[in-house]
Each structure stands twice: as structure tokens, then as C-alpha cells.
Amino acid sequence: MKKPLLYLLILLVTVFSTSCSQSPKETFEIGNKAFLLNGKPFVVKAAEIHYPRIPKEYWEHRIKMCKALGMNTICLYVFWNFHEPEEGKYDFTGQKDIAAFCRLAQENGMYVIVRPGPYVCAEWEMGGLPWWLLKKKDIKLREQDPYYMEQVKLFMNEVGKQLTDLQISKGGNIIMVQVENEYGSFGIDKPYIAEIRDIVKQAGFTGVPLFQCDWNSNFENNALDDLLWTINFGTGANIDDQFKRLQELRPDIPLMCSEFWSGWFDHWGAKHETRSAEDLVKGMKEMLDRNISFSLYMTHGGTSFGHWGGANFPNFSPTCTSYDYDAPINESGKVTPKYFEVRNLLSNYLPEGESLPEIPDSVPTIAIPSFKLDEVAILFDNLPEPKISENIQSMEAFDQGWGSILYRTTLPASKEEQTLTITEAHDWAQVFLDGKKLATLSRLKGEGTVILPPMKEGAQLDILVEAMGRMNFGKGIYDWKGITEKVEIQSDGAATSLKNWKVYNIPVDYAFAKNKKFVKQDNPKKDPAYYRGTFTLDKTGDTFLNMTNWSKGMVWVNGYAIGRYWEIGPQQTLYVPGCWLKKGENEVIILDMAGSVQPQTEGLQQPILDNLRVHGAAYAHRKV
């Protein structure tokens, strides 16, 4: 073959390959009372799902479930603290590969709405803000604090590197990007919102409409003229009332409910939440009949694995590990009666000539026979090297973000009882004197005092504090963990601050949990301890670990942080995805903060999400 002909053939192959590898570019715009997709009216029917709450192996299954429901778009948050757990160390790989998630959506014919924060709420640890921001004690969060804004800009630029090439204007499937999140429930600060808008644009999000969401009661407080305004509300809301003021101000814009709440989330010590399918479908139908776009929050909630569950404000109300949300697709990705009712509705609102795809098969669920966790490592016998501190300081001051922390000091002699006052322990503390437990203090109950018995000189005081989720709403995002102020002994009307502490960090990392001196014990004492056991499988599938024999703590399965449990309920099981199990031997490690009733568990085929084992008044969530 002659060289000129060869070169021409190579060029043609290159051009053809390039054109095939790129999706045809589309357009998405804000038109007169309608969104326009490629110039034609388009109603956004978005399914909110969160990639960190779904194992990566199941991402595509959940996307297909949303498409089979009748949705045309996936809506998602970007979780800053998930991608930058340490300052300056970004991670967008594996489970955190948000670009791969968006591309999966595109491969399955779904558009994407991105909500990059920096604050997201979402019942997520600190509302998505990184804990290490609190190492700067005078920081102003969600304000124009120079350090905070610089960190926001750095992170948003990293998000831009991942996602801006996936905007619809560049052949991708991202059709809208949100600026901040429900800021009206936090404050009034248009200059701050404007700066976040500019940061989002500077990160490269210039090829799609930008919008801001809020409630109909406060959306005007921070509304910017150059952004689309959307409203958030839940089932049972009066649609006319929700959009009345917005239509008065902007009669020609397309209307959108950017969060139509399908259910609600659960708190430890409170009843399991559900919402009516009838009300959900009624509200969706009313919006569809009026060409109002919506995002169903949540379509599939999933699981706040590990330590990622947050807490509510103004009451400190930590949220359960399960984020089932009473959504149409349940926590483990299975259809519910609510799913079929929504699907039946949406089947009537398809483009001409289209039909709904078949519902994907569910991941199999298995039962696992009861097995013992009879290898035990007592926490106090397996402490790391201590850090020395003259004064009490929060967990963040010791460069720790999550887990538990032990404060230890010695006490002067006393012939009389004294009152120990802890101001204050975030969030669940146990007090020991010379190794004997004196009391358990819960932030939910506002407890902070312990009576100390008479003691000899040099008695050892231990205060073990477990951090639960940082508050994710309102001013509660300033939620330092550990002991946040001081520890005092009060005697004869005088208060003496205790000093000279040894401090032990107990993080949530699997590497820390597995690296312990485990000893076989059939009936261990009810002390804080790690428990290890194994079970064997000949086939894998989803299961739900039964935690009713255990008190409070954290579970790891094959190295995966499954989540927190607490005997008070309402959640009594932990979802274990089958993709994290394996044929043959599987390992379970449980850190139980107060000791088990029986050190054994089993895998159930159904979750227990509605078993409240304490009287509700005992854990009334107090105001902070």
C-alpha cells in the first residue's frame, strides 16, 4: 500500500474512532415557563440517590432501578468530607469516583443534577463539611471567613476537574449545578452566596444553568438574580402555596421542587419514620399535570456506612445508620409497594412511543446462621501511645476526626463524696475510677455530673467518650467532639479544674481495629472491647446483621465499616452488602463500648428498623 493512502486510512480511522467515543452534544436551557432539552420542553423527573450510601458494585443496579421507576435524571450531592478526609488529601477513586458514577448514569440514558455544596446537609456527618475545619477554633463556617472560603475554592476546583467535562454542553449528561444548599435555614448572607456562585463558575461549571434551593418561607432571603430558584417541600404540601410567591416574582421561569421528600430519616431513640404512598403519588401527579419538574428525595436512601451518619439540630439527635428513608427503593435496593405506585403513575408521563424498562432483578438476600465472636481484645488493654495535655481539649485538638477518645488523669485524696462535672462530653461518655465504671453520660439526656466516692491519693480517673455524628443542620455544624470545655471536681462549694491528662485516640479505621491482641473468651466482662469472629459462606448475598445482643458501637465486615449500632433502636440490624462478602471465611469485628449480652450474631434476610427498646421519654432529644 502506498504511504499517502496509508496515512489517509489512519486519519479516517482516527476521526471515526474519536467521533464514536464522544456522545453527541446536547443543550439544556431555561426557557419560558419550561426547561428546554435540545430546544424542546422537558420536565425533569429526578431520582435523588447518593453514591457514598451505595456500594460501588451496586451503583448501576440502583441507577437502572431509578430508570425503571420512570425517572429521567439522577440528582446527587458531592460530599466534601468524603473526598477530603484530611486537609489537602483528595480522593476521587474507587467508591469515591463520582465521575464514574455520572458516566454510568449517562450509559443508562439518565441526566444528572450535581449539588456540590460545599454544605449539603443530607443527614451526613457535619453536613458534608470536613471535621478538620474545626481545628481552627475561631473559624466561621458557611460565611466569608478567608480560611474557610480558600478551602472551599480548593475543593470546588478539584470537583471541577472531575465533573466539568461531563456537562451536557461538552457531550456529558450534567444538566444543572446547585449553588450552596438551603442557606435560608442557616442565615441571610447574599455576598457569601454570590462568592460561592463565583467559585462554582471558576471551577468550570459554566455550561449548564446554576440554581439555588430553599423553602418557600425563606427563599427570597438569599436569592440571586442570575440563578434559577427552586423550592423544597414534602408529601402532603399544598403545591399552589409552595410556588405562589415564586410565581409572583418570576412568572416566566420553569417551576421545580428540588427536593420532594418521599419519607423521612430515623433518629436513635425515636420512632421509625414513614410517609404515605398515597400522598406522595398525589403530589407528584399534581406537579406532573402542571409540568412542574421535581427531584424525589430520596428515591433510594441507602446506608450511611461507617461513621458518616450525622445528627439533627437544634436538638442533638443523632441519625441511624440506615438511611432507608421509607423511599420507593428500600435500603438494600429492593422494590417496595411505594415503588410500584410511583412507577404506575410515571408510566403515564413518558415521551410518545416510549415504555418503561423492566425492573432489574434484586440482589439475592441470604441468612447466616448464628456465630460467635469469641476472640476478645479489651479496649483498656489495647490502648495506643498517649498524648500528653495539661488541659482538657476536644478531639479535634488531638488531630482526630471520628471514633472514641479516652481522657485519663489521677485524683487527689478525698474522705468525702465529691461531684465530678464534665462540660461537656460529646457525645456518649463512660466514667471509670480505678477501672470500675461509675456512670454513663448521654448528651441526648444532657447528663454531665457523676458522684465520686471517697478515694485514696492517685486514684485513676478514665473518661471514655464516643463521638457520634456531628450535627448537619443550622448552627449545629460547630460540633466539636470529645470533652469540649473542662472537667471539674466540686467539693465544699469550690470547683477545681482537673489537669495533666493522658489522651488516647481510638479512631474508626479498620487497620486500628484489627491490630489488637485478641484472646479467646467465652464470657468476657462487660467492658469496652473489640470482638472478632468468622463465618463461612458457600454463596454470597445481601444480609442484615442482628445486633440485638450488643449494646453500642461499630462493626467491620471483611474490612468494610458497616456502621454504628445502638441497642435503644429503632434500628436493630445493620445492612451488609453481598458484594462485600465472599465465598469461604468472612471476618466480623465489633467494637462494643459497653459489652455484649451474648457475643454472637447472625445474618437475617429482613432488616429490623422499627424496634424501639427504650421508653421514648428516656431519650427525649434535648436542645443544645
Secondary structure, 3 states (H helix, E strand, C coil): CCHHHHHHHHHHHHHHHHHHHCCCCCCEEECCCCEEECCEEECCEEEECCHHHCCHHHHHHHHHHHHHHCCCEEEEECCHHHHCCECCECCCCHHHCHHHHHHHHHHCCCEEEEECCCCCCCCEHHHHCCHHHHHCCCCCCCCCCHHHHHHHHHHHHHHHHHHHHHEHHHCCCEEEEECCCCHHHCCCCHHHHHHHHHHHHHCCCCCCCEEEEECCCCHHHHCCCCCEEEEEEECCCCHHHHHHHHHHHCCCCCCEEEEEECCCCCECCCCCCCCCHHHHHHHHHHHHHCCCEEEEECCECCECCCCCECEECCECEEECCECCCCCCECCCCCECHHHHHHHHHHCCCCCCCCCCCCCCCCCCECCEEEEECCEEEEHHHCCCCCEEECCCCEHHHHCCCCCEEEEEEEECCECCCEEEEEEEEECEEEEEECCEEEEEEEHHHCCCEEEECCECCCEEEEEEEECCCCECCHHHHCCCCEEEEEEEEEECCEEEECCCEEEEEECCCHHHHHCCCCEECCCCCCCCEEEEEEEEECCCCEEEEECCCCCEEEEEECCEEEEEEECCCCCCEEEECHHHCCCEEEEEEEEECCCCCCCEEEEECCCCCCCCCCCHHHHCCCEC
